Structures are given as structure tokens and as C-alpha cells.
Amino acid sequence: MNTAINYIKGDDIWVANLVGQHRLNRDEQGNPPIRYDAVAEGLEMVAEFALKMGATLHMTFSKQWLMQKYLDAAVIPFLKEVREN
């Protein structure tokens, strides 16, 4: 997967910019350019970074209801596993 994440350090905050799309326009079938598998992978990488830094995660999504299934499938199980070990 080619997930791009850029971490920016502020005074007392880290910001993670995650890119999970391919191209800018819809494909021939009319699908949007977002790659949900790349977003899920990127969220897992950001969760790992937050755990390493002892940070909390705060996210905003314009389509948060759509992203919830990817959080449930990738990030939340990962965090539960880390907490149990």
C-alpha cells in the first residue's frame, strides 16, 4: 500500500496529515478517488505513532459516518490488542 503520512510537530501538539487517494477525479466507473484501504492503513500507522508518543487521537472527517466502518475494522482492534499486551 502507498499511504502517505506527514507528521508536523507544534509547540504542544502533533498533527498527522494522511493521504489515502489515487488521482483527483472519479475513475471510468464513477468511483471517487479515495482509497479506503489506504486510509485504514494510515489510521493504523497514526495510532501506532500516537501510542509511541503517549498521545491521544482527535480526528475530524467531513464524512465521519463513512469512515467509522474502517476505524472499526482496522484501528480499534489494533488499539485493543495493544492495551491487552
Sequence and secondary structure as in RCSB ss.txt:
>XXXX:A:sequence
MNTAINYIKGDDIWVANLVGQHRLNRDEQGNPPIRYDAVAEGLEMVAEFALKMGATLHMTFSKQWLMQKYLDAAV
IPFLKEVREN
>XXXX:A:secstr
   EEEEEE SS EEEEEE BSSSS  TT   SB HHHHHHHHHHHHHHHHHHT       TTHHHHHHHIIIII
HHHHHHHHH 
